[in-house]
Amino acid sequence: MSTSNEERDLLEYYKTQRRLHRIDESMEKIRNLFDYTNPFMAHTEKTEVSFSDGNSIVDLTNRFVFTLDPPSTRLYDDAISYREIPEKRMIEIGFHCPYFDQKELPFFSGFVEKSSQCVSLNGYREMMAKNNFDHQKSLSVKNGVIKCLSVLCYFNSSFDLVARWYGLSHIKITCNLHYVDATYLNYEKLTYTTTTGDVLSVPQNVILGVQRCIDTFKNYMKKKYPSYKQFKGFNGFIAVVGDVLGLLISRDLFAVYKDLAFALVLTSSKKAVASNRSPLRKFGDLLANYQLVALMKGLEKNDMMKFVAGYDISVDDFKELIRSNRLEIY
C-alpha cells in the first residue's frame, strides 16, 4: 500500500468515496426516492430503534452466524445471525459487517480499489492471493472473534418488526456458505450444489437456521407489503433483504440525523439495491463506506456536511442545498 493511502485520514477517504460513487449526480433523484407513495416508506409501523454509544462492544458470540463468502477470501463482510427468544416469543435476526476504524479504512479502500478491477471470480481470487490480503489479520481477529458494526432486527410471533438496534459487536462465524453455491440449497436433503457441480452436505443446524431466516422475512413481507412480489428461495431472500435493509436503515438514520443521513444513506441504498449483491454487501455499502462509522467514531457533523457538499457549509444552507438539488461535482 502506498504511503499516501496509509496517511489518508477518514475524511479524505470519504471524499474519495463521494467521487467514486457519483453522489452528486445521484442527489438529483433523492427527493423522488423519499416519497410516501413508495410502499416501503408508506408503512408507518411503530418500531423501537436504539443505538449504542459507540464505545461499548456487545458480545454476540453465542449467536448462530452464517456468512455468504468463500472462506478462501478471508473477507467475512457478509454475516447473518439468527436467534429464537422463546420466553419473549421473539426472533432476532442480525446483520453484521466488519467494523473499520481510521487505521483500518486505508486497507479496506485499497482492497476495494483492486477488487473492482476484477471481472471474474477467478480474477478476484488471484488478486487476493497476489496481494496477500488477510482480512482477519487486518481486523485483529482473536480466537475467531470478529468486531462488527451490526443491526439486530426483532420480530414478534405475528412477524411484526418491533425493534431494531445498531451498535458494535463481537461475533463468531458458525459456518460459511459461498453465496453463489448457497442459491442451490436443498432443505430436504441437507445439501447444496456448487458451481462446479459438486454436491456437498450441510449440517442440519445450518440449513435450518438459513431456512428460518428466509421464512421470517417471507412472513414479514407477506403481512406488511402484500403488493410486493413474493420472493422464492435463497436468491429472492437476498434481494428482499437488500431492499428492506436499505430502506429501514435510511429511515432510522433520517430520524436521527435528518438531512445528513437522508443525503448519504438513501443515495447509497439506491445504488446497493440496484445491484445483485448479497445483503450484507449492501449493508456494508450503507454503513462501512458511508457515515455511520464516522458518526460512531465522533466525527463532527460539520465535517460530514462538508464531505457531502464539498465545502464548509452551515446547517441551514445544507438543508437548502438538498431541497434545491444544487450540488456541484466535487
Long-range contacts (C-beta under 8 A, 24 or more apart in sequence): 1-106, 1-107, 1-110, 5-106, 5-109, 5-110, 6-106, 8-106, 8-109, 9-102, 10-102, 10-105, 10-294, 10-297, 10-299, 11-299, 11-303, 11-306, 11-307, 13-105, 13-106, 13-109, 14-290, 14-291, 14-294, 14-304, 14-307, 15-307, 15-330, 16-109, 17-109, 17-289, 17-290, 18-307, 18-308, 18-310, 18-330, 19-330, 21-267, 21-268, 21-271, 21-289, 23-263, 23-264, 23-267, 23-308, 23-327, 24-327, 24-328, 24-329, 24-330, 25-329, 26-267, 26-270, 26-271, 27-263, 27-267, 27-322, 27-325, 27-327, 28-325, 29-270, 30-262, 30-263, 30-266, 30-267, 30-322, 30-325, 31-323, 31-325, 33-266, 33-270, 34-254, 34-262, 34-266, 39-225, 39-227, 39-228, 40-225, 40-243, 40-244, 40-247, 41-247, 41-251, 43-224, 43-225, 45-160, 45-161, 45-224, 47-161, 47-162, 47-163, 47-164, 48-162, 48-163, 48-164, 49-163, 49-164, 49-165, 49-166, 49-252, 49-255, 50-163, 50-164, 50-165, 50-166, 51-165, 51-166, 51-167, 51-256, 52-165, 52-166, 52-167, 52-168, 52-296, 54-167, 54-168, 54-295, 54-296, 54-297, 54-298, 56-167, 56-168, 57-147, 57-168, 57-169, 57-170, 58-150, 58-167, 58-168, 58-169, 58-170, 59-169, 59-170, 60-94, 60-96, 60-150, 60-169, 60-170, 60-171, 61-145, 61-170, 61-171, 61-172, 63-92, 63-94, 63-171, 63-172, 63-174, 64-174, 64-205, 64-209, 65-94, 65-96, 65-171, 65-172, 65-173, 65-174, 65-175, 66-173, 66-174, 66-175, 66-176, 66-177, 66-206, 66-209, 66-210, 67-173, 67-175, 67-176, 67-177, 68-176, 68-177, 68-178, 68-179, 68-182, 68-278, 68-280, 69-176, 69-178, 69-179, 69-278, 70-125, 70-176, 70-178, 71-176, 72-125, 72-128, 73-124, 73-125, 73-128, 73-133, 73-135, 74-128, 74-133, 74-134, 74-135, 74-136, 75-111, 75-128, 75-133, 75-135, 76-135, 76-136, 76-146, 76-173, 76-176, 77-135, 77-280, 77-281, 77-284, 77-288, 78-179, 78-278, 78-279, 78-280, 78-281, 79-146, 79-148, 79-171, 79-173, 79-280, 80-213, 80-279, 80-280, 81-152, 81-171, 82-209, 82-212, 82-213, 84-212, 89-156, 89-157, 90-154, 90-155, 90-156, 90-157, 90-162, 91-154, 91-155, 91-212, 91-216, 92-152, 92-153, 92-154, 92-155, 93-152, 93-153, 93-155, 93-213, 93-216, 93-217, 94-150, 94-151, 94-152, 94-153, 94-169, 95-150, 95-151, 95-153, 95-241, 95-245, 95-279, 95-280, 95-283, 96-146, 96-148, 96-149, 96-150, 96-169, 96-171, 96-280, 97-148, 97-149, 97-150, 97-280, 97-283, 97-284, 97-287, 97-288, 98-135, 98-139, 98-146, 98-147, 98-148, 98-149, 98-288, 99-139, 99-147, 99-148, 99-149, 99-168, 99-288, 99-293, 100-288, 100-293, 101-293, 101-297, 102-297, 104-138, 104-139, 105-293, 107-138, 108-288, 111-135, 121-180, 144-172, 144-173, 145-170, 145-171, 145-172, 146-170, 146-171, 146-172, 146-173, 149-287, 149-288, 149-292, 149-293, 149-296, 151-245, 151-248, 151-249, 151-283, 153-248, 155-216, 155-220, 158-223, 159-216, 159-219, 159-220, 159-223, 160-220, 160-223, 160-224, 161-220, 161-224, 161-248, 164-248, 164-252, 166-252, 166-292, 168-296, 174-205, 174-206, 174-209, 175-202, 175-203, 175-206, 177-202, 177-206, 177-210, 179-238, 179-278, 182-210, 182-234, 183-233, 183-234, 183-235, 185-210, 185-233, 185-234, 187-211, 210-234, 213-237, 217-241, 217-244, 220-244, 238-278, 238-279, 239-276, 241-279, 241-282, 242-272, 242-273, 242-277, 242-278, 242-279, 242-282, 243-273, 245-279, 245-282, 245-283, 245-286, 246-270, 246-272, 246-273, 246-282, 246-286, 249-283, 249-286, 249-287, 250-286, 253-291, 253-292, 257-291, 257-295, 257-301, 259-318, 259-319, 259-322, 260-291, 260-301, 260-304, 260-305, 260-308, 260-318, 261-291, 262-322, 263-308, 263-322, 264-290, 264-291, 264-304, 264-308, 265-290, 265-291
